[in-house]
């Protein structure tokens, strides 16, 4: 057999290529250029695989996506892409295009009372008794002066429509006869 070294390049199956020829060393390899120093193979810039790719074909130079996931799995259930669903009365989730589930929890405004209650079908506590505050240990309504005993008048400061309320009432003591 003649000596091919320095005169060409050989692929996986033993086929010889002349210097200057382009060839693929194997079925899954990227193209190479045969040079005097040997094969010069440059990895081309392959397109990025989709993040939801579940089956990749690597039999060619650039890997290709054969099958993509178009759903999300979350807490044992399957949801379609871009589907929104509630996992609790306060937690809303969405199946994103990349196969991930993003959830948001309802942000509750600050209550304007000191005795808020939670209703079973609502996320945020509500003030059933309206705006109020503490006058020492008793709860008094906002915006009215309340006599807590013979000598003490308390007032709950409240700014209408601002959700701002002082939790403790302002109390003034008077001379008692």
N, C-alpha and C positions, 0 to 999 in steps of 0.2 A: 504493500500500500504506500502511495506517496505521502510525504509529510506535509500536512496542511497548516501547521503552526506558522503564524505570521502572514498567511496567505488568505485566510478567511475565518468564518465563524461557524460553529456547529450548534444546531438546535437539539432539543431533548431526544428527538428520534434519529439523530445522527446525520441529518441533512446539512450540507455545507453551503454557506453563503459567501459571496465575494465581498471584498472590502468596498464600502460605499453602499452596499445593499441594505435595505430595511427588512427586518424579519422579526417574527415573534418566536422567542426561544421555546415556548410551550403554549398549549391551548388557553391557559388561564393567565399567561404572562403579558405584560405590556410590550408594545413594539420597541425594538432596539435597532441601533444603527451599527453595522459591522465596521470596525475601525482596525488599524494595524495593531493597536494595543489590546484589541478584543472587543466584545460587544459593549456598546455604550447605550445603556437603557435609562431613559428618563421617565420617571413616574408622572403621567399627565395629571392635571388638576381635575380630579373626579368630582362630579356633583355630590353634594352632601346628601346622606340618606335621611329620609323623613323620620322625625323622632318617634313616630308611631309604627315604624316598620317592624313587623314580627317575623318576616322570612326574607333573608338576604341571599341573593345569588352571587357567589364568588367565583363562578367559572369563567368570568371574563376579566379583562384588565381592570375595569372600574366595577366595584361592587354595585349591584342594582337591587332595588326593592321589588320583591315578587308579591308581597302581601302586606297590606297595611291594616292596622286596627282602627275601626271607626266607632269605637264605643269606650266607655270607662267602666271599671269595676270599682265599687265603693261599698264597704260594709256588707259584702256578700250579694249585692245587687248589681245589675248591669244597666247602664244608661247610654243613650245615643249621644253622639257628638252635638254640642251646643244645647243639650237638654238641661233645663233648670228644674231643681227638685228641692223639697223641704225635708230636712232630716229631723227637725224638731220645730215647734212653733216659732223659735227664734233663730234658727240656723238655715240659711238658704245656700244651696250649692249649685254648681254648674259644671257639666262635663266639657272641658276645654278641648280644642282641636288637637292638642299634643297628647291627649289621653290622660291628662291629670285632672283631678277634681279640685276646684277652688271653692271654699265655703266662706261666707261672711255671717257674722253674728250681729243681730240688731243692736244698734247703740241706743241706749235709753237716755232720754233727757233727765236732768236732775229733777227730782220730785219737788213740788212746792208745798209739801207737808211733812210732818215728822212721823205720821202713822200710815205710810203707803201700804196697799194690799196687793197681792198677786192674784189675778184671776186665772183660772185654769187654761183658757184658750188665748191668753195674751202674753207677750214677751215682757213688757215693761210694767212695773208696778204703777197703780193708779191711786189718786187721792180721792177716796169715796166721800170724805168729810170736807173736802175743799181745802184751800190754803190754811195752814195753821202753824203753831210753834209751841215750844215748852215754856210754861211759866213755872219755874222750879220743876215740879214733877207732874203738874196737870197740863193737858193739851188745851190751848185756847185758839179760837178762830182768828184769822188774820184780819187786820183793818178795823177791829173794834176794841174799845177799852173794856177790860174785864176786871172786876173787883175780886181778887183772890181771897181776901179776908177783910176784916173791918178797916184795916189801915193801909192796905196795899192795892194799887191799881196798876194793872199790867197792860201793855200794848204790844201787839205783834206787828213789827214793821214788815211791809210787803209792798213790792213794786209791781203793780198790775201789768201783766203781759210780758214780764221779763224773766220769769222763772227764778227770780232772785228773792230769797226769803231768809231772814235771820232765824236760826233755829231756836235761839233763846229770846224770850220776850224782854222788852225794856220795862222794868217795874219801878214805880216810885212809891215810897212810904210817906204817909201823911201823919200829922200829929193825931193821936187817938184820944178822945175824951173819955 
